[in-house]
Amino acid sequence: MWNQTKITQLLGIKYPILLGPMGGDFSTPELLVAVSNAGGLGSLGAYTLTPEQILETSQIIRPKQINLIILTYGYLMLMNA
């Protein structure tokens, strides 16, 4: 079948559809759930979430992918210069 690919087998998903993890409230837990429930891999850009929100979101559904951007102190100082 057209939807049986290496990526669907590797990730255990039905369709080769991957939601890109967009931060800044563009990708939401609800969108992650919708894509995952439809047979794809839902992803969440979680850099704006608190640790508690990340834990709560991670318990909603599987499969999922949560993306974090961790900024270093030096980078933050450079950006504020």
The first five atom37 places (N, CA, C, CB, O) and aatype in JSON, in Angstrom:
{
  "aatype": [12, 17, 2, 5, 16, 11, 9, 16, 5, 10, 10, 7, 9, 11, 18, 14, 9, 10, 10, 7, 14, 12, 7, 7, 3, 13, 15, 16, 14, 6, 10, 10, 19, 0, 19, 15, 2, 0, 7, 7, 10, 7, 15, 10, 7, 0, 18, 16, 10, 16, 14, 6, 5, 9, 10, 6, 16, 15, 5, 9, 9, 1, 14, 11, 5, 9, 2, 10, 9, 9, 10, 16, 18, 7, 18, 10, 12, 10, 12, 2, 0],
  "atom_mask": [
    [1, 1, 1, 1, 1],
    [1, 1, 1, 1, 1],
    [1, 1, 1, 1, 1],
    [1, 1, 1, 1, 1],
    [1, 1, 1, 1, 1],
    [1, 1, 1, 1, 1],
    [1, 1, 1, 1, 1],
    [1, 1, 1, 1, 1],
    [1, 1, 1, 1, 1],
    [1, 1, 1, 1, 1],
    [1, 1, 1, 1, 1],
    [1, 1, 1, 0, 1],
    [1, 1, 1, 1, 1],
    [1, 1, 1, 1, 1],
    [1, 1, 1, 1, 1],
    [1, 1, 1, 1, 1],
    [1, 1, 1, 1, 1],
    [1, 1, 1, 1, 1],
    [1, 1, 1, 1, 1],
    [1, 1, 1, 0, 1],
    [1, 1, 1, 1, 1],
    [1, 1, 1, 1, 1],
    [1, 1, 1, 0, 1],
    [1, 1, 1, 0, 1],
    [1, 1, 1, 1, 1],
    [1, 1, 1, 1, 1],
    [1, 1, 1, 1, 1],
    [1, 1, 1, 1, 1],
    [1, 1, 1, 1, 1],
    [1, 1, 1, 1, 1],
    [1, 1, 1, 1, 1],
    [1, 1, 1, 1, 1],
    [1, 1, 1, 1, 1],
    [1, 1, 1, 1, 1],
    [1, 1, 1, 1, 1],
    [1, 1, 1, 1, 1],
    [1, 1, 1, 1, 1],
    [1, 1, 1, 1, 1],
    [1, 1, 1, 0, 1],
    [1, 1, 1, 0, 1],
    [1, 1, 1, 1, 1],
    [1, 1, 1, 0, 1],
    [1, 1, 1, 1, 1],
    [1, 1, 1, 1, 1],
    [1, 1, 1, 0, 1],
    [1, 1, 1, 1, 1],
    [1, 1, 1, 1, 1],
    [1, 1, 1, 1, 1],
    [1, 1, 1, 1, 1],
    [1, 1, 1, 1, 1],
    [1, 1, 1, 1, 1],
    [1, 1, 1, 1, 1],
    [1, 1, 1, 1, 1],
    [1, 1, 1, 1, 1],
    [1, 1, 1, 1, 1],
    [1, 1, 1, 1, 1],
    [1, 1, 1, 1, 1],
    [1, 1, 1, 1, 1],
    [1, 1, 1, 1, 1],
    [1, 1, 1, 1, 1],
    [1, 1, 1, 1, 1],
    [1, 1, 1, 1, 1],
    [1, 1, 1, 1, 1],
    [1, 1, 1, 1, 1],
    [1, 1, 1, 1, 1],
    [1, 1, 1, 1, 1],
    [1, 1, 1, 1, 1],
    [1, 1, 1, 1, 1],
    [1, 1, 1, 1, 1],
    [1, 1, 1, 1, 1],
    [1, 1, 1, 1, 1],
    [1, 1, 1, 1, 1],
    [1, 1, 1, 1, 1],
    [1, 1, 1, 0, 1],
    [1, 1, 1, 1, 1],
    [1, 1, 1, 1, 1],
    [1, 1, 1, 1, 1],
    [1, 1, 1, 1, 1],
    [1, 1, 1, 1, 1],
    [1, 1, 1, 1, 1],
    [1, 1, 1, 1, 1]
  ],
  "atom_positions": [
    [[0.84, -1.2, 0.0], [0.0, 0.0, 0.0], [0.88, 1.26, 0.0], [-0.95, 0.0, 1.23], [2.02, 1.23, 0.45]],
    [[0.32, 2.34, -0.51], [1.06, 3.58, -0.64], [1.53, 4.15, 0.69], [0.22, 4.6, -1.34], [2.55, 4.83, 0.75]],
    [[0.79, 3.86, 1.75], [1.13, 4.47, 3.04], [2.08, 3.63, 3.87], [-0.12, 4.73, 3.82], [2.44, 4.05, 4.98]],
    [[2.49, 2.48, 3.4], [3.45, 1.65, 4.13], [4.87, 1.99, 3.68], [3.15, 0.15, 3.93], [5.31, 1.55, 2.62]],
    [[5.56, 2.77, 4.5], [6.91, 3.22, 4.17], [7.85, 2.85, 5.31], [6.94, 4.75, 3.88], [7.42, 2.37, 6.36]],
    [[9.12, 3.09, 5.1], [10.09, 2.85, 6.17], [9.79, 3.72, 7.39], [11.53, 3.12, 5.67], [9.92, 3.28, 8.53]],
    [[9.38, 4.96, 7.15], [9.11, 5.87, 8.27], [7.87, 5.45, 9.05], [8.93, 7.31, 7.76], [7.85, 5.57, 10.28]],
    [[6.84, 4.96, 8.36], [5.65, 4.51, 9.09], [5.98, 3.28, 9.92], [4.48, 4.2, 8.12], [5.48, 3.13, 11.04]],
    [[6.8, 2.41, 9.39], [7.2, 1.22, 10.15], [8.09, 1.59, 11.32], [7.93, 0.22, 9.23], [7.92, 1.07, 12.42]],
    [[9.03, 2.49, 11.1], [9.95, 2.91, 12.16], [9.23, 3.6, 13.32], [11.01, 3.85, 11.59], [9.52, 3.34, 14.49]],
    [[8.27, 4.48, 12.98], [7.59, 5.27, 14.01], [6.29, 4.63, 14.5], [7.3, 6.65, 13.48], [5.7, 5.09, 15.47]],
    [[5.85, 3.57, 13.83], [4.61, 2.92, 14.24], [3.38, 3.76, 13.99], [0.0, 0.0, 0.0], [2.44, 3.77, 14.79]],
    [[3.38, 4.47, 12.85], [2.23, 5.31, 12.5], [1.58, 4.75, 11.24], [2.67, 6.78, 12.28], [2.18, 3.96, 10.52]],
    [[0.35, 5.18, 10.98], [-0.41, 4.65, 9.85], [-0.06, 5.35, 8.55], [-1.88, 4.77, 10.11], [0.02, 4.7, 7.5]],
    [[0.14, 6.65, 8.59], [0.41, 7.43, 7.4], [1.72, 8.2, 7.55], [-0.75, 8.41, 7.12], [2.07, 8.59, 8.66]],
    [[2.46, 8.42, 6.46], [3.71, 9.18, 6.54], [3.46, 10.68, 6.59], [4.61, 8.84, 5.34], [3.91, 11.44, 5.73]],
    [[2.74, 11.09, 7.62], [2.41, 12.51, 7.83], [3.04, 12.93, 9.15], [0.84, 12.75, 7.84], [2.76, 12.36, 10.2]],
    [[3.9, 13.96, 9.09], [4.61, 14.44, 10.26], [4.28, 15.91, 10.47], [6.14, 14.22, 10.12], [4.5, 16.73, 9.58]],
    [[3.75, 16.24, 11.64], [3.48, 17.63, 11.98], [4.77, 18.28, 12.44], [2.38, 17.74, 13.09], [5.4, 17.8, 13.39]],
    [[5.18, 19.34, 11.78], [6.38, 20.06, 12.18], [6.18, 20.75, 13.52], [0.0, 0.0, 0.0], [5.14, 21.37, 13.74]],
    [[7.15, 20.65, 14.43], [7.01, 21.27, 15.75], [7.24, 22.77, 15.69], [7.99, 20.64, 16.74], [8.38, 23.23, 15.67]],
    [[6.16, 23.53, 15.67], [6.24, 24.98, 15.58], [5.98, 25.58, 16.95], [5.22, 25.53, 14.53], [4.95, 25.3, 17.58]],
    [[6.89, 26.4, 17.42], [6.72, 27.04, 18.72], [5.87, 28.29, 18.64], [0.0, 0.0, 0.0], [5.33, 28.62, 17.58]],
    [[5.77, 28.97, 19.76], [5.04, 30.22, 19.79], [3.55, 30.07, 19.62], [0.0, 0.0, 0.0], [2.9, 30.95, 19.06]],
    [[3.0, 28.98, 20.1], [1.56, 28.7, 20.05], [1.03, 28.42, 18.65], [0.8, 29.85, 20.64], [-0.18, 28.47, 18.44]],
    [[1.9, 28.14, 17.67], [1.42, 27.76, 16.34], [1.01, 26.29, 16.31], [2.51, 28.03, 15.29], [-0.01, 25.94, 15.73]],
    [[1.82, 25.43, 16.95], [1.38, 24.04, 17.11], [0.9, 23.9, 18.55], [2.54, 23.01, 16.78], [1.59, 24.28, 19.49]],
    [[-0.26, 23.35, 18.69], [-0.89, 23.24, 20.02], [-1.04, 21.78, 20.39], [-2.27, 23.96, 20.04], [-0.95, 20.9, 19.53]],
    [[-1.26, 21.5, 21.67], [-1.54, 20.11, 22.06], [-2.73, 19.54, 21.3], [-1.79, 20.02, 23.56], [-2.75, 18.35, 20.98]],
    [[-3.73, 20.36, 21.02], [-4.91, 19.9, 20.29], [-4.55, 19.49, 18.86], [-5.98, 20.99, 20.27], [-5.08, 18.5, 18.35]],
    [[-3.66, 20.25, 18.21], [-3.22, 19.9, 16.86], [-2.39, 18.63, 16.88], [-2.41, 21.06, 16.24], [-2.53, 17.78, 16.0]],
    [[-1.52, 18.48, 17.88], [-0.75, 17.26, 18.05], [-1.68, 16.06, 18.15], [0.15, 17.35, 19.3], [-1.46, 15.05, 17.49]],
    [[-2.71, 16.17, 18.97], [-3.68, 15.08, 19.15], [-4.41, 14.78, 17.85], [-4.69, 15.43, 20.25], [-4.6, 13.61, 17.51]],
    [[-4.82, 15.81, 17.12], [-5.57, 15.61, 15.88], [-4.73, 14.87, 14.84], [-6.03, 16.96, 15.31], [-5.21, 13.94, 14.2]],
    [[-3.48, 15.27, 14.68], [-2.6, 14.6, 13.71], [-2.32, 13.16, 14.14], [-1.28, 15.38, 13.55], [-2.36, 12.25, 13.31]],
    [[-2.03, 12.96, 15.41], [-1.76, 11.61, 15.9], [-3.0, 10.72, 15.78], [-1.3, 11.65, 17.36], [-2.89, 9.55, 15.4]],
    [[-4.16, 11.25, 16.11], [-5.4, 10.45, 15.99], [-5.72, 10.11, 14.54], [-6.58, 11.21, 16.61], [-6.37, 9.1, 14.26]],
    [[-5.27, 10.95, 13.6], [-5.51, 10.69, 12.19], [-4.5, 9.7, 11.6], [-5.46, 12.0, 11.41], [-4.61, 9.34, 10.42]],
    [[-3.52, 9.26, 12.39], [-2.57, 8.26, 11.93], [-1.19, 8.79, 11.61], [0.0, 0.0, 0.0], [-0.34, 8.04, 11.13]],
    [[-0.95, 10.08, 11.86], [0.37, 10.67, 11.63], [1.16, 10.79, 12.91], [0.0, 0.0, 0.0], [0.76, 10.25, 13.95]],
    [[2.27, 11.51, 12.85], [3.08, 11.78, 14.03], [2.88, 13.23, 14.42], [4.58, 11.46, 13.78], [3.34, 14.13, 13.72]],
    [[2.21, 13.46, 15.53], [2.02, 14.82, 16.03], [3.27, 15.32, 16.71], [0.0, 0.0, 0.0], [3.93, 14.56, 17.43]],
    [[3.61, 16.58, 16.51], [4.79, 17.19, 17.12], [4.39, 18.51, 17.75], [5.92, 17.4, 16.08], [3.43, 19.16, 17.32]],
    [[5.13, 18.9, 18.77], [4.81, 20.13, 19.5], [6.08, 20.92, 19.73], [4.11, 19.82, 20.83], [7.05, 20.39, 20.28]],
    [[6.09, 22.18, 19.33], [7.18, 23.09, 19.68], [6.94, 23.58, 21.09], [0.0, 0.0, 0.0], [6.05, 24.39, 21.32]],
    [[7.73, 23.09, 22.04], [7.41, 23.29, 23.45], [8.29, 24.31, 24.16], [7.52, 21.99, 24.17], [8.28, 24.38, 25.39]],
    [[9.04, 25.1, 23.41], [9.94, 26.01, 24.1], [9.22, 27.12, 24.87], [10.88, 26.63, 23.11], [9.83, 27.75, 25.73]],
    [[7.96, 27.36, 24.59], [7.22, 28.39, 25.33], [6.41, 27.8, 26.49], [6.3, 29.15, 24.39], [5.73, 28.53, 27.2]],
    [[6.46, 26.47, 26.67], [5.67, 25.82, 27.71], [6.47, 25.66, 29.0], [5.19, 24.45, 27.23], [7.69, 25.59, 28.98]],
    [[5.77, 25.62, 30.11], [6.41, 25.34, 31.39], [6.68, 23.84, 31.49], [5.52, 25.82, 32.59], [6.07, 23.06, 30.75]],
    [[7.58, 23.42, 32.37], [7.81, 21.98, 32.55], [6.52, 21.22, 32.87], [8.82, 21.76, 33.66], [6.34, 20.09, 32.41]],
    [[5.64, 21.83, 33.64], [4.37, 21.18, 33.97], [3.5, 20.97, 32.73], [3.61, 22.01, 35.01], [2.87, 19.92, 32.57]],
    [[3.46, 21.99, 31.85], [2.67, 21.87, 30.62], [3.26, 20.8, 29.7], [2.61, 23.23, 29.89], [2.51, 20.09, 29.03]],
    [[4.58, 20.69, 29.66], [5.22, 19.66, 28.84], [4.85, 18.28, 29.35], [6.75, 19.85, 28.83], [4.52, 17.39, 28.56]],
    [[4.92, 18.08, 30.66], [4.54, 16.78, 31.23], [3.08, 16.45, 30.96], [4.79, 16.77, 32.74], [2.75, 15.32, 30.6]],
    [[2.21, 17.43, 31.12], [0.79, 17.21, 30.87], [0.55, 16.85, 29.4], [-0.02, 18.47, 31.24], [-0.21, 15.93, 29.09]],
    [[1.19, 17.59, 28.5], [1.04, 17.33, 27.08], [1.58, 15.96, 26.7], [1.74, 18.41, 26.26], [1.0, 15.26, 25.87]],
    [[2.7, 15.57, 27.31], [3.33, 14.3, 26.94], [2.48, 13.11, 27.35], [4.7, 14.2, 27.58], [2.72, 12.0, 26.87]],
    [[1.5, 13.31, 28.22], [0.64, 12.21, 28.65], [-0.66, 12.12, 27.86], [0.33, 12.36, 30.12], [-1.46, 11.22, 28.12]],
    [[-0.88, 13.03, 26.91], [-2.14, 13.07, 26.16], [-2.28, 11.89, 25.21], [-2.24, 14.36, 25.37], [-3.29, 11.19, 25.24]],
    [[-1.28, 11.66, 24.38], [-1.42, 10.66, 23.31], [-0.05, 10.21, 22.82], [-2.24, 11.24, 22.13], [0.95, 10.91, 22.99]],
    [[-0.03, 9.06, 22.24], [1.17, 8.54, 21.56], [0.76, 8.1, 20.19], [1.82, 7.36, 22.36], [-0.39, 7.68, 20.04]],
    [[1.57, 8.15, 19.18], [2.94, 8.67, 19.2], [2.96, 10.19, 19.14], [3.73, 8.1, 18.04], [2.01, 10.82, 18.69]],
    [[4.03, 10.74, 19.58], [4.2, 12.19, 19.58], [5.68, 12.52, 19.6], [3.48, 12.85, 20.79], [6.52, 11.66, 19.86]],
    [[5.97, 13.76, 19.31], [7.33, 14.26, 19.38], [7.26, 15.65, 19.97], [8.02, 14.26, 17.97], [6.46, 16.48, 19.53]],
    [[8.08, 15.91, 20.98], [8.11, 17.23, 21.61], [9.49, 17.82, 21.35], [7.8, 17.14, 23.17], [10.51, 17.19, 21.64]],
    [[9.52, 19.03, 20.82], [10.74, 19.69, 20.4], [11.03, 20.84, 21.36], [10.63, 20.19, 18.95], [10.18, 21.69, 21.59]],
    [[12.25, 20.86, 21.9], [12.68, 21.94, 22.79], [13.89, 22.65, 22.2], [13.0, 21.41, 24.2], [14.77, 22.01, 21.64]],
    [[13.92, 23.95, 22.34], [15.1, 24.73, 22.0], [15.64, 25.24, 23.33], [14.78, 25.92, 20.99], [14.94, 25.94, 24.07]],
    [[16.87, 24.88, 23.63], [17.47, 25.3, 24.89], [18.54, 26.34, 24.56], [18.09, 24.08, 25.68], [19.53, 26.06, 23.89]],
    [[18.31, 27.54, 25.05], [19.23, 28.63, 24.79], [20.26, 28.72, 25.91], [18.47, 29.97, 24.65], [19.93, 28.56, 27.08]],
    [[21.51, 28.97, 25.54], [22.57, 29.1, 26.53], [22.62, 30.52, 27.07], [23.93, 28.7, 25.93], [22.09, 31.45, 26.45]],
    [[23.25, 30.69, 28.21], [23.38, 31.98, 28.82], [24.11, 32.95, 27.89], [24.1, 31.86, 30.15], [23.71, 34.11, 27.77]],
    [[25.19, 32.47, 27.24], [25.96, 33.31, 26.32], [25.12, 33.82, 25.16], [0.0, 0.0, 0.0], [25.24, 34.98, 24.75]],
    [[24.26, 32.94, 24.62], [23.38, 33.34, 23.52], [22.4, 34.41, 23.99], [22.63, 32.13, 22.96], [22.18, 35.4, 23.29]],
    [[21.83, 34.21, 25.17], [20.88, 35.2, 25.69], [21.55, 36.53, 25.93], [20.24, 34.7, 26.99], [20.95, 37.58, 25.66]],
    [[22.79, 36.54, 26.44], [23.51, 37.79, 26.65], [23.81, 38.48, 25.32], [24.82, 37.52, 27.42], [23.72, 39.7, 25.23]],
    [[24.16, 37.71, 24.29], [24.42, 38.26, 22.97], [23.17, 38.9, 22.39], [24.95, 37.18, 22.04], [23.23, 39.97, 21.78]],
    [[22.03, 38.25, 22.56], [20.77, 38.76, 22.02], [20.31, 40.02, 22.75], [19.68, 37.7, 22.1], [19.61, 40.85, 22.16]],
    [[20.69, 40.19, 24.01], [20.27, 41.36, 24.79], [21.29, 42.5, 24.71], [20.05, 40.96, 26.25], [21.07, 43.55, 25.3]],
    [[22.38, 42.31, 23.99], [23.44, 43.33, 23.92], [23.01, 44.5, 23.06], [24.73, 42.73, 23.37], [23.78, 45.45, 22.88]]
  ]
}
